[in-house]
């Protein structure tokens, strides 16, 4: 099997199913596990965003989308040379990876006719269905079923640990300048971990909200998880937040545990459970993918 993944979650799923050696191409953002970074890059951003502030990135991205231009460029020559049998991509977010029109145009230029698996989840159940769909496409159905079942057991353990605890009132920020609330699968993750986000949009797009709405939500905790950022970038973004009396501010590794709809969202639930209720649920993994910025 020859697999090309246009999104990080796809690469993570393939590796989690034991087929990492069958990946032959990746997007520029695919970086987990580390072995993925040695693969040829088939898509890159059309905009150079390095060094820009969050507000500048938002303005540049919005302007390009408004003009009808894609945010990504596909290396059609390389893609054809790789001769993929399966391509993993998405049609959920134009900001996350090549989607829809630009990829369809590239596929028309290929000499081969690979199977295209669209991964566009809105919920945790959709993520599980995506894992099974990838398993079917690459001949790893049994491995996919085992992965989904194992993740479900871990979620049950979290639920048992936080059962009966007072839900922690939270605001989860997927961007900070401007402020975007949690969307898609993230509000579910918060609920399963023993939290409540009054601004969250479960199963729907993340939406822009005014800072006044964050203040009015009266959160005990704010989770800063800018899409596309690791812990260091989240920390920098969190330091720029306006004062929020009484709230504890935490920055987390969004790329690893929240922004990418793959197997590690379960670790994201475990991380939230530890932050919300540390006396009930200990972080069961190595490292410390969060940092407290203190009360504001």
FISE-938678 format. One record per residue (C-alpha): x, y, z; residue in one letter; residue number from 0. Coordinates in steps of 0.02 Angstrom, whole numbers, m for minus. Layout:
residues N
X:Y:Z:a:NUM
...
end
This chain:
residues 296
0:0:0:x:0
62:176:m44:x:1
m22:310:62:x:2
m11:500:51:x:3
m83:604:193:x:4
m129:786:170:x:5
m165:814:353:x:6
m77:776:518:x:7
m222:677:591:x:8
m217:560:442:x:9
m33:525:466:x:10
m61:493:652:x:11
m202:372:616:x:12
m98:274:490:x:13
44:256:615:x:14
m74:209:756:x:15
m140:69:645:x:16
37:2:618:x:17
52:57:437:x:18
177:199:456:x:19
298:116:335:x:20
166:128:198:x:21
158:319:205:x:22
253:391:57:x:23
204:575:65:x:24
141:704:189:x:25
87:883:214:x:26
209:1011:282:x:27
118:1003:451:x:28
128:815:475:x:29
256:795:615:x:30
199:654:728:x:31
273:531:755:x:32
443:604:714:x:33
477:476:577:x:34
344:562:471:x:35
455:715:449:x:36
573:615:338:x:37
439:593:204:x:38
422:701:46:x:39
309:852:69:x:40
163:860:m55:x:41
78:1018:8:x:42
136:1184:78:x:43
53:1346:133:x:44
30:1478:0:x:45
53:1615:131:x:46
210:1647:232:x:47
150:1673:411:x:48
313:1652:507:x:49
342:1792:632:x:50
167:1864:617:x:51
62:1903:770:x:52
m103:1809:795:x:53
m205:1959:736:x:54
m96:1977:580:x:55
m116:1791:540:x:56
m304:1803:558:x:57
m310:1955:443:x:58
m197:1875:310:x:59
m294:1711:309:x:60
m464:1797:304:x:61
m407:1908:161:x:62
m347:1763:55:x:63
m505:1662:85:x:64
m613:1813:44:x:65
m523:1827:m124:x:66
m566:1646:m162:x:67
m385:1589:m161:x:68
m324:1431:m77:x:69
m213:1434:75:x:70
m112:1286:11:x:71
m12:1233:m140:x:72
m6:1051:m195:x:73
151:984:m278:x:74
61:895:m419:x:75
221:831:m501:x:76
282:750:m339:x:77
110:681:m301:x:78
106:595:m470:x:79
282:526:m445:x:80
233:451:m277:x:81
94:350:m361:x:82
m19:341:m207:x:83
m151:207:m194:x:84
m238:296:m49:x:85
m246:483:m13:x:86
m306:549:155:x:87
m374:726:157:x:88
m512:833:231:x:89
m653:949:184:x:90
m688:1023:354:x:91
m579:1177:371:x:92
m497:1277:232:x:93
m366:1334:356:x:94
m312:1161:414:x:95
m258:1075:252:x:96
m292:1068:65:x:97
m476:1035:40:x:98
m609:1021:m92:x:99
m570:1115:m250:x:100
m380:1126:m247:x:101
m358:941:m212:x:102
m489:891:m340:x:103
m394:988:m472:x:104
m232:901:m424:x:105
m311:729:m431:x:106
m368:760:m609:x:107
m186:777:m661:x:108
m133:608:m590:x:109
m97:462:m704:x:110
m159:344:m568:x:111
m331:347:m487:x:112
m302:330:m299:x:113
m439:302:m173:x:114
m475:465:m81:x:115
m532:456:100:x:116
m609:618:163:x:117
m585:646:350:x:118
m702:787:402:x:119
m763:750:579:x:120
m877:860:681:x:121
m881:754:840:x:122
m786:620:936:x:123
m899:487:858:x:124
m850:554:686:x:125
m666:538:732:x:126
m696:355:776:x:127
m784:329:610:x:128
m637:411:521:x:129
m516:291:605:x:130
m622:144:547:x:131
m633:217:371:x:132
m444:231:360:x:133
m429:53:425:x:134
m546:m7:287:x:135
m452:90:153:x:136
m280:23:199:x:137
m327:m154:248:x:138
m313:m126:435:x:139
m494:m143:493:x:140
m453:m256:642:x:141
m319:m135:703:x:142
m439:11:684:x:143
m574:m76:785:x:144
m449:m117:921:x:145
m388:64:927:x:146
m565:133:941:x:147
m612:7:1076:x:148
m456:47:1176:x:149
m489:233:1167:x:150
m669:208:1222:x:151
m609:114:1376:x:152
m492:256:1420:x:153
m635:381:1406:x:154
m741:272:1521:x:155
m600:274:1650:x:156
m596:463:1645:x:157
m784:470:1668:x:158
m776:354:1818:x:159
m639:461:1896:x:160
m731:627:1881:x:161
m907:561:1914:x:162
m994:662:2048:x:163
m871:806:2041:x:164
m938:982:2020:x:165
m911:1027:1836:x:166
m771:1151:1815:x:167
m831:1309:1728:x:168
m712:1335:1582:x:169
m683:1441:1429:x:170
m578:1355:1296:x:171
m497:1471:1169:x:172
m451:1404:997:x:173
m380:1575:948:x:174
m343:1730:1049:x:175
m330:1880:934:x:176
m472:1886:890:x:177
m548:1768:1017:x:178
m627:1607:952:x:179
m724:1487:1063:x:180
m713:1297:1060:x:181
m801:1204:921:x:182
m823:1033:841:x:183
m766:892:957:x:184
m682:1001:1091:x:185
m840:1042:1193:x:186
m873:854:1204:x:187
m696:828:1268:x:188
m725:961:1400:x:189
m888:881:1458:x:190
m813:707:1469:x:191
m669:775:1572:x:192
m785:853:1701:x:193
m798:1029:1635:x:194
m927:1147:1563:x:195
m891:1278:1429:x:196
m1041:1396:1409:x:197
m966:1469:1251:x:198
m926:1303:1167:x:199
m1010:1253:1003:x:200
m1018:1062:1004:x:201
m1023:989:830:x:202
m1011:1160:748:x:203
m875:1278:689:x:204
m776:1377:815:x:205
m846:1554:815:x:206
m776:1725:851:x:207
m832:1797:1019:x:208
m805:1962:1105:x:209
m695:1969:1259:x:210
m845:2034:1354:x:211
m929:1865:1325:x:212
m779:1776:1401:x:213
m789:1888:1554:x:214
m978:1863:1567:x:215
m955:1674:1564:x:216
m865:1692:1732:x:217
m746:1546:1702:x:218
m645:1468:1841:x:219
m517:1417:1711:x:220
m466:1472:1537:x:221
m381:1347:1422:x:222
m275:1431:1288:x:223
m256:1313:1140:x:224
m229:1411:978:x:225
m256:1300:826:x:226
m90:1254:746:x:227
13:1298:900:x:228
115:1193:1019:x:229
139:1233:1202:x:230
269:1370:1175:x:231
156:1464:1054:x:232
5:1442:1168:x:233
104:1514:1313:x:234
150:1667:1212:x:235
m31:1690:1159:x:236
m95:1670:1337:x:237
20:1804:1404:x:238
m67:1931:1292:x:239
m241:1901:1363:x:240
m332:2041:1451:x:241
m355:2025:1640:x:242
m489:1901:1694:x:243
m510:1912:1884:x:244
m529:1747:1973:x:245
m486:1635:1825:x:246
m336:1522:1815:x:247
m256:1523:1643:x:248
m178:1367:1567:x:249
m87:1351:1401:x:250
m87:1179:1319:x:251
m13:1093:1168:x:252
m158:1115:1047:x:253
m76:1023:902:x:254
m48:865:1000:x:255
m212:848:1093:x:256
m352:959:1028:x:257
m335:1032:853:x:258
m300:869:762:x:259
m445:745:754:x:260
m344:587:775:x:261
m305:455:907:x:262
m227:579:1030:x:263
m390:669:1067:x:264
m413:539:1203:x:265
m253:602:1283:x:266
m329:775:1269:x:267
m478:717:1371:x:268
m359:644:1500:x:269
m262:807:1504:x:270
m418:909:1534:x:271
m477:791:1670:x:272
m311:815:1759:x:273
m320:1004:1745:x:274
m502:1012:1799:x:275
m493:882:1939:x:276
m311:842:1982:x:277
m362:762:2146:x:278
m467:635:2051:x:279
m367:603:1892:x:280
m178:599:1876:x:281
m94:635:1709:x:282
m50:458:1651:x:283
82:502:1521:x:284
258:570:1517:x:285
300:753:1497:x:286
200:904:1546:x:287
107:972:1393:x:288
29:1116:1490:x:289
84:1267:1589:x:290
m9:1378:1710:x:291
m4:1564:1679:x:292
m81:1599:1848:x:293
m235:1698:1896:x:294
m270:1855:1798:x:295
end
